[in-house]
Amino acid sequence: MEYIEWGDFQKVEIRVGTVIEVEDFPEARKSAFKLKVDFGPEIGVKKSSAQITDLYTKETLLGKRVMAVVNFPPKQIGPIMSECLVTGFHREDGAVVLAVPDAEVPSGARLV
């Protein structure tokens, strides 16, 4: 494990958002969804792709609160420009479990 300085951590903007749109992403190399996540008025809506089809459906994702890094530069992923990185944890079987807040916080709230 490599240690980082507190200032390094402070540069990473992990914010809470609400999934407001979910689409299939058939062009992806691995099974994925295209997401639109609302981070509130300060940050707005950002697009992302997420390889989370093992444990989640479009219906279970819609309205779900997620945690995402919002200050990476945009990255082209196939036909979409990803604007944030939705976070999660890999299980032993390779499925991704989303990182989510366990109580109500406003959209855009920052992980501290």
Secondary structure, DSSP 4 states (H G I P E B T S, - for coil): -----HHHHHH--EEEEEEEEEEE-TTSSS--EEEEEE--TTT-EEEEEE--TTT--HHHHTT-EEEEE--SPPEEETTEEE--EE-EEE-TTS-EEEP--SS---TTPBP-
